[in-house]
Amino acid sequence: MSHPTPDSTTAGIAASPSPVADHGTKAPGEESLAPQRTRIMGRGSYFLAWFGGCVSIGTFTMGSSVVGTLNLVQATLAIAIGCFIIGIALALNGAAGYKYGIPFMVQARSAFGFTGTRLPGLVRAVPAVVWYGFQSWIGAGALNMVSATLFGFDNLVFFFIAFQFLQIGLSVMGFQGIKWLENIGSAFILASLVYMFYSTVVRYGDVLSANLLTMEGSWGMPFWGATMLFLGIYSTMMLNVGDYAREHKQGTPTSLLTTIYAMSILPCTLFMGLIGFMVSEATGVADPIQVFANAVDNTPLLMTTLLFIAFAQVTTNVLNNVVPPTYVLMDVFKMKFRTATVLVGLLAFATFPWKLVQPGSADGLQLFVQTYSAFLGPIFAILVVDYYLIRRRTLDLGQLYDAQGPYRGVNPAALVATAVGIASALTFSSVSWYASLIPAGLTYYLLMKTWAPCQRFCH
């Protein structure tokens, strides 16, 4: 099913606060933009999905990028604060998707309009495809290192192509496949990261205690900039969290949802960020694969760890980097789910991920995160203000699926507020996501209340 119409997807539910949830099962790949009725993830399953899906290999590189700026305590607190903010943000913006069962692209119509949603859709999709390609290249590099060490076969391009087509095959299964992949893989991922952290401390303990614990570091702007770097990795997911929340069975209070988000993301982010931070401090290496090689000096254990890391790229990509651009293609080009997932997988080839994995990749990825966070923050603020202050947490599903209704076209207030937020973010680039929130949200609220061209969107 591609694009829902008012008659086929909202009949009988427009007047109700949310669609009736069916906690049964659905066929693999049976995804659409229609309000979600069949919800397949309970609290435990939802927690494990986020746990397994947040293993972004770029977190190692983000850890490397703050070496020389923060000490070990500051780096640990920066990661923890970033994850706590992420939990709150995910719960706030995921509320509409959780309550009404609607995806991000439908939720955004009330703020941006049917045509205007192409802006937040593009802003969300492009970083996802870039991360998809980057993490696929890292996963392929891990597999290639295993192959070269054990069998003498060294061909990174072969493994990249094979690895990418494997992920495409898994992606077409939709959330039914994602659920089981994430749930089964989480235990292996955690065991791998715990071992990596332990091995790093044992191998470099003396150097780290001499450098990282004694240096003064900074509690000022560099510290808050570091919280945004770790937060920025997930700032894309803050936009389309409704895509996942609509799969979670109803009945979980907001406070518990916030805890689920924060505590599922914190362990992996903390381990990966600190591993990258410590190894880079001790060796000067930023390339994640080389980080692993330097942290583990036992070949069988290194091979096992690399296989775990390759598997972790699969769990992260299929959840966080395939679903968002897939739904964007479904909305804009009226594609079916499986067709869109295949196209997204092919687009990842065009991101030239090998250019991001260079000796200076930490600086490059840091700039990338800071730059796209400048666009993501304003859109997040607009969506939250729209849902809580303009709509008062009440949406009319019939209007959201009516292309000729009050949300047709483009909402100028959202575009102006986005531009204001971006300008603020770029002015304070080191904390771009934070700097964009109040200017964008306040501008949107005032324009919606006072500017005549926006009144059609105030229903």
C-alpha atoms as one frame of an Amber mdcrd trajectory, in Angstrom:
protein
   0.000   0.000   0.000   1.509   3.317  -0.937  -0.255   6.531  -0.044  -3.422
   6.424   2.067  -6.537   8.248   0.996  -9.206   9.655   3.283 -11.765   7.067
   2.220  -9.558   4.006   2.599  -7.558   4.795   5.690  -9.444   7.172   7.934
 -13.062   6.169   7.595 -14.573   5.792  11.037 -11.559   7.052  12.974 -11.408
  10.776  12.219 -13.747  11.597  15.079 -11.992   9.377  17.620  -8.874  10.440
  19.559  -6.821   7.589  18.149  -7.275   4.500  15.981  -8.218   1.291  17.709
  -5.051  -0.692  18.362  -4.840  -4.352  17.440  -1.983  -6.046  19.304  -1.853
  -9.025  16.982   0.619  -9.700  14.212   1.171  -8.492  10.678   2.914  -9.929
   7.684   6.593  -9.061   7.048   6.911  -5.945   4.914   3.286  -4.955   5.476
   3.979  -1.284   6.160   2.038   1.766   5.035   1.479   5.409   5.946  -2.019
   4.669   7.226  -2.725   4.926  10.981  -1.154   1.902  12.630  -3.698  -0.562
  13.997  -1.531  -3.639  14.540   1.152  -2.941  17.135   3.728  -5.667  17.561
   6.195  -4.378  20.198   5.632  -4.606  23.951   7.751  -2.669  26.453  10.575
  -5.199  26.584  10.673  -5.633  22.825  10.556  -1.874  22.279  13.440  -1.347
  24.730  15.570  -3.968  22.992  14.760  -2.519  19.571  16.166   0.853  20.621
  19.072  -0.792  22.417  20.143  -2.779  19.369  19.271  -0.019  16.938  21.422
   2.713  18.496  24.832   1.104  17.924  26.069   3.888  15.676  29.702   3.223
  14.821  30.070   6.975  14.427  29.857   7.196  18.234  33.416   5.831  18.413
  34.490   8.673  16.166  32.553  11.239  18.193  34.451   9.999  21.253  37.711
  10.452  19.370  36.789  14.016  18.419  36.746  15.322  22.021  40.225  14.032
  22.888  42.355  16.886  24.219  39.264  18.908  25.137  37.617  16.908  27.939
  38.909  14.648  30.669  37.415  11.228  31.372  34.838  12.449  33.896  33.701
  15.251  31.609  33.396  12.918  28.626  31.322  10.465  30.673  28.973  13.203
  31.913  28.676  14.697  28.424  27.503  11.359  27.050  25.073  10.804  29.946
  23.543  14.283  29.641  23.189  13.868  25.878  21.355  10.559  26.337  19.038
  12.012  28.997  18.076  14.883  26.673  17.547  12.376  23.877  15.126  10.401
  26.056  13.023  13.476  26.811  13.038  14.619  23.186  12.027  11.196  21.855
   9.139  10.951  24.312   7.926  14.456  23.453   7.967  14.143  19.682   6.941
  10.494  19.660   3.693  11.204  21.493   1.633  11.883  18.352   2.839   8.739
  16.593   2.254   6.671  19.724  -1.257   8.017  20.325  -2.544   8.089  16.750
  -0.389   5.452  15.061   0.797   7.888  12.386   4.313   8.102  10.898   6.547
  11.168  10.894   5.611  12.240   7.359   1.924  12.356   8.285   2.510  14.062
  11.635   4.522  16.801   9.905   1.577  17.723   7.657  -0.151  19.668  10.436
   2.877  21.954  10.786   4.350  22.065   7.275   1.432  21.160   5.011   1.199
  18.312   2.497   3.677  19.879   0.099   5.785  21.440   2.827   6.566  18.068
   4.426   9.091  17.496   1.677  11.467  19.823   3.555  11.546  17.884   6.856
  11.403  14.645   4.875  14.517  15.574   2.918  16.305  16.836   6.027  15.583
  13.525   7.757  16.303  11.237   4.808  19.678  12.563   3.639  21.612  12.029
   6.924  20.017   8.581   7.243  21.294   7.515   3.836  24.754   8.939   4.602
  24.934   7.069   7.922  23.613   3.960   6.156  26.514   4.028   3.704  29.092
   4.954   6.360  28.079   2.200   8.757  27.810  -0.354   5.954  31.389   0.444
   4.943  32.536   0.031   8.566  30.672  -3.273   8.858  32.166  -4.470   5.610
  35.602  -3.438   6.834  35.130  -5.568   9.941  34.127  -8.586   7.849  37.044
  -8.007   5.504  39.491  -7.926   8.416  38.098 -11.231   9.675  38.380 -12.769
   6.212  41.910 -11.466   5.622  43.104 -12.720   9.001  41.509 -16.150   8.931
  41.389 -17.023   5.228  43.780 -14.656   3.480  40.957 -13.223   1.323  41.173
  -9.422   1.377  38.614  -7.596  -0.781  36.824  -4.726   0.933  34.754  -3.766
  -2.122  33.357  -7.306  -2.378  32.346  -7.344   1.274  30.807  -3.881   1.034
  28.585  -4.882  -1.886  27.635  -8.226  -0.324  26.993  -6.650   3.083  24.794
  -3.961   1.578  22.643  -6.439  -0.345  22.275  -8.521   2.823  20.886  -5.477
   4.622  18.539  -4.696   1.751  17.179  -8.230   1.974  16.564  -7.862   5.709
  15.024  -4.405   5.309  12.194  -5.518   3.057  10.847  -7.572   5.987   9.732
  -4.350   7.671   9.119  -4.005  11.396   8.275  -7.666  11.831  11.835  -8.516
  10.826  13.283  -5.532  12.698  11.642  -6.656  15.942  13.286 -10.075  15.988
  16.612  -8.886  14.603  16.951  -6.243  17.330  15.702  -8.454  20.159  18.022
 -11.343  19.364  21.044  -9.201  18.591  20.969  -6.960  21.682  22.577  -9.484
  24.052  25.464 -10.150  21.644  26.032  -6.441  21.109  26.150  -5.706  24.839
  28.547  -8.583  25.531  30.853  -7.363  22.768  30.910  -3.774  24.015  31.515
  -4.781  27.636  34.476  -6.873  26.531  35.843  -4.080  24.332  35.610  -1.589
  27.187  37.321  -3.973  29.611  40.074  -4.747  27.103  40.690  -1.047  26.461
  41.047  -0.242  30.154  43.358  -3.219  30.762  45.595  -2.442  27.799  45.825
   1.334  28.149  45.052   1.831  31.827  48.391   3.362  32.753  48.393   5.861
  29.890  44.782   6.796  30.472  45.180   7.374  34.195  48.170   9.585  33.533
  46.441  11.679  30.870  42.666  11.601  31.058  42.176  11.711  34.824  44.713
  14.434  35.532  43.969  16.875  32.707  41.799  19.850  33.611  39.547  19.736
  30.568  36.684  22.183  30.107  33.270  22.644  31.702  32.372  25.488  29.373
  31.242  25.600  25.759  33.427  22.640  24.676  31.682  20.478  27.289  28.177
  21.434  26.129  29.322  21.127  22.553  30.345  17.553  23.364  26.894  16.765
  24.784  25.443  17.951  21.496  27.811  15.785  19.463  26.578  12.625  21.169
  23.033  13.945  21.110  23.436  14.942  17.468  24.002  11.347  16.391  20.396
  10.650  17.407  18.901  14.029  16.496  17.655  12.500  13.258  15.684   9.888
  15.203  14.081  12.644  17.297  12.257  13.796  14.178  10.811  10.484  13.033
  10.440   8.733  16.391   6.734   8.412  15.560   7.684   5.849  12.895   8.760
   3.544  15.726   6.372   4.642  18.495   3.395   3.634  16.345   4.633   0.026
  16.585   4.673   0.066  20.411   1.614  -1.341  22.171  -0.455   1.292  23.910
  -0.598   1.729  27.677   2.911   2.964  28.521   2.953   6.319  30.396   5.156
   9.153  29.166   7.535   8.938  32.134   8.202   5.266  31.471   8.625   5.884
  27.735  11.231   8.557  28.511  13.075   6.050  30.697  12.904   3.375  27.995
  14.396   5.723  25.411  17.159   7.137  27.631  18.211   3.874  29.262  18.181
   1.884  26.018  20.463   4.403  24.316  22.789   5.145  27.244  24.720   1.830
  27.609  25.835   1.499  23.989  26.547   5.202  23.610  28.561   5.295  26.831
  30.654   2.234  25.998  31.289   3.239  22.383  31.990   6.890  23.102  34.435
   6.118  25.906  36.172   3.346  23.947  36.761   5.719  21.035  37.794   8.464
  23.448  40.282   6.330  25.382  41.862   4.508  22.447  42.306   7.726  20.491
  43.911   9.379  23.530  46.324   6.468  23.908  47.114   5.796  20.217  45.990
   8.784  18.153  43.826   6.456  16.016  40.293   7.564  15.006  39.332   4.894
  12.432  36.874   2.584  14.281  38.255  -0.629  12.789  41.750   0.345  13.837
  40.354   1.195  17.268  39.246  -2.432  17.595  42.565  -3.751  16.346  44.453
  -1.625  18.866  42.187  -2.496  21.779  42.296  -6.286  21.380  45.532  -8.256
  21.105  43.991 -11.740  21.084  43.167 -12.842  17.520  40.146 -15.109  18.245
  38.603 -12.488  20.489  39.298  -9.763  17.941  37.585 -11.812  15.245  34.572
 -12.376  17.473  34.392  -8.692  18.349  34.589  -7.634  14.713  31.773 -10.015
  13.789  29.655  -8.565  16.586  30.366  -5.035  15.359  29.447  -5.990  11.786
  26.184  -7.436  13.101  25.563  -4.260  15.092  25.689  -2.221  11.876  22.883
  -4.344  10.492  20.665  -3.809  13.548  21.265  -0.063  13.468  20.837   0.427
   9.747  17.608  -1.503   9.296  15.930   0.384  12.150  17.300   3.917  12.008
  18.686   4.437   8.524  16.280   2.513   6.299  12.823   3.249   7.703  12.957
   7.100   7.618  13.987   7.604   3.970  11.727   4.699   2.998   8.664   6.452
   4.411   9.751   9.700   2.740   9.868   7.949  -0.650   6.495   6.337   0.053
   4.964   9.736   0.807   6.566  11.832  -1.924   6.709   9.307  -4.774   3.848
   6.987  -3.705   6.155   3.963  -3.684   5.388   0.691  -1.964   7.404  -0.146
   1.151   9.557  -2.882  -0.324  10.369  -0.936  -3.469  11.378   2.089  -1.395
  13.644   0.048   0.921  15.518  -1.404  -2.041  16.021   2.065  -3.526  17.297
   3.424  -0.200  19.821   0.587  -0.031  21.055   1.386  -3.513  21.309   5.110
  -2.713  23.659   4.277   0.163  26.229   3.174  -2.440  26.242   6.734  -3.789
  27.331   8.314  -0.493  30.978   7.294  -1.085  31.375   6.159   2.549  35.060
   5.328   2.083  35.677   9.089   1.974  34.352   9.388   5.525  36.666   6.687
   6.881  39.972   8.503   6.696  42.624   9.372   9.292  40.891  12.721   9.759
  37.374  11.261   9.739  36.714  12.375  13.315  36.871  16.018  12.255  34.811
  15.355   9.145  32.045  13.524  10.976  32.038  16.122  13.733  31.427  18.850
  11.138  28.768  16.695   9.453  26.878  16.177  12.738  27.090  19.857  13.685
  25.872  20.934  10.243  22.860  18.683   9.870  21.896  19.228  13.518  21.409
  22.884  12.563  18.559  21.755  10.292  17.124  19.070  12.555  16.770  21.194
  15.704  14.371  23.770  14.203  12.131  21.094  12.699  12.013  19.226  16.009
  11.027  22.439  17.830   8.304  23.218  15.295   6.784  19.736  15.522   6.709
  19.844  19.337   5.235  23.358  19.484   2.667  22.440  16.850   1.481  19.305
  18.639   1.468  20.598  22.228   0.707  24.326  21.919  -1.152  24.705  18.622
  -3.048  21.383  18.426  -3.268  20.822  22.203  -2.383  17.142  21.608  -5.503
  16.623  19.491  -5.198  15.775  15.777  -7.909  15.284  13.178  -6.815  12.226
  11.217  -9.315  12.856   8.453  -7.723  16.231   7.708  -4.197  14.838   7.955
  -4.974  12.382   5.167  -7.007  14.814   3.021  -4.669  16.325   0.423  -7.318
  18.942  -0.444  -8.139  19.799   3.169  -6.840  22.587   5.433  -3.282  21.197
   5.402  -2.885  21.360   1.632   0.116  23.172   0.207   2.812  24.752   2.368
   2.564  26.424   5.768   4.687  29.607   5.510   5.051  29.843   9.296   6.951
  26.550   9.385   9.332  27.625   6.617  10.075  31.000   8.207  10.581  29.411
  11.639  12.893  26.786  10.143  14.996  29.508   8.508  15.202  31.462  11.776
  16.238  28.328  13.645  18.906  27.440  11.085  20.361  30.944  11.225  20.558
  30.735  15.016  22.125  27.286  14.858  24.791  28.259  12.371  25.643  31.317
  14.462  26.472  28.984  17.360  27.636  25.972  15.374  29.281  24.115  18.253
  25.904  23.842  19.996  23.757  24.174  16.872  20.913  21.870  17.950  20.420
  23.648  21.278  20.736  27.122  19.777  17.993  26.519  17.219  15.209  25.325
  19.532  13.838  28.482  21.169  14.169  30.786  18.112  12.449  28.269  15.827
   9.730  27.235  18.287   8.902  30.773  19.398   8.839  32.114  15.840   6.502
  29.328  14.749   4.121  29.876  17.668   3.910  33.648  17.170   3.392  33.371
  13.412   0.679  30.750  13.803  -1.165  33.001  16.253  -0.783  36.307  14.418
   0.041  35.881  10.717  -3.031  35.738   8.471  -1.528  33.384   5.794  -1.111
  30.734   8.507  -4.627  30.755   9.888  -5.816  27.952   7.608  -3.337  25.689
   9.400  -4.660  26.563  12.861  -7.606  24.121  12.717
